[in-house]
Amino acid sequence: MLEASHHYFHKAATVLDLSDKLRDILLTPRRVVKVEIVTETDDGKLLKHLGFRVQHNAARGPMKGGLRYHPTVDEDHATALANLMTWKTAVVDIPYGGAKGGINVDPTKLTDNELQSVTREFVTRIKEVIGPMQDIPAPDVNTNAKIMGWIMDEYSRHYGFSPAVVTGKPLQLFGSPGREEATGRGVMYTLEEALKDQGKTLEGQRVAVQGFGNVGSNAARLIGEQGARIVAVADHIGGVSNKDGLDILALIEYVRDKRTVDGFSGGDAFEKDEIIAWDADVLIPAAIEDVIHKHNAGTVRANIIVEGANGPTTPEADEILVQRGVTVIPDILANAGGVTVSYFEWAQNVQHYRWELERVNDELSKIMRRSYAAVCDVAQQKKVDLRTAAFVLAIHRVGEAALARRYTREEIRF
């Protein structure tokens, strides 16, 4: 994934004619933290995990990014995702830089008490390098509001009451209304704008969703409420389809109980990998990285892809899709709704004031739609695809901030 993120960066940097020195400055992480986490199981056995926090860039503000709990978490993976967070926050023009991290743990194999111990020990190990004005973690893969609450509590034990140290918290711990569905809602807003450019609305659109976690389920529900038909959904186990549209609320309830869409009685079963080539107007990859690659990009039948996941499309696949004329709304724009509402939550915590849900959604709509328009403007001016345009816009904003802070234009050309 790191190679892919650097590929997209250099493609945009070439459009901007960036100097090698500025490319190096913008790509190099500010800090990489790796810590050992030793805790005990409920029956007294030792557990050992590794925790990571990569802080990529702080030119535009404190660093922001999720924490994921997964056995595959490592330094390279965290670095790639931190890199993308820098560009994502810049695309939507919120005052943050990028960071990312997590623990190489499978939370399904730990009890709630064991997972809490691992989380609190991780916070103890990294507490000096995170903070409300330094680096603000958030939920990611296999983490949630409950875990964010543990992080806030542990950090506050060391530094006093600090709700702004982390976002995505429970409402009773000063989380923001609308945060849980924010990424899916942002996917809907950018899709609406792309359809508007084609003279269409969500009404009657056939949508296929790959991944049915937080992002996929909320995107499907919200888009379906606007009149689209969710004709197929797949996850890591299987898929279910209905040409007349799936009952998404019933599917959400089923998944809450069964942990998979497989076996849902409201549609026909299919093999999970078939979702990429589904006969639909819109495809939303909302799960993991690299699901659209050079071997299946040519089979995509949707004319719009909205990347709800981080890095779901490989560079080789991206080139194929561009050549075929498929509109791809890139991850650093399409799924930025989560970090945007995290920004709202942080702002509320800093001000010790809570917004109403209506205001949160209204402000999110403004930012996502404005950001989509800005990316389209760059695409038209530079005659590039939307992904390259998003990176051009983000790199330009970060580069200008870096120059204004520390460098002169005589030292670095931008």
PyMOL commands that set and color helices and strands:
alter all, ss='L'
color gray80, all
select helices_A, chain A and resi 2-16+20-27+75-91+107-109+112-129+145-159+163-165+171-173+182-197+214-225+248-258+272-277+297-299+315-324+331-334+337-351+357-382+386-406
alter helices_A, ss='H'
color red, helices_A
select strands_A, chain A and resi 31-40+46-57+63-69+97-103+135-139+206-210+229-234+239-241+268-270+282-285+304-306+327-329
alter strands_A, ss='S'
color yellow, strands_A
deselect
rebuild
show_as cartoon
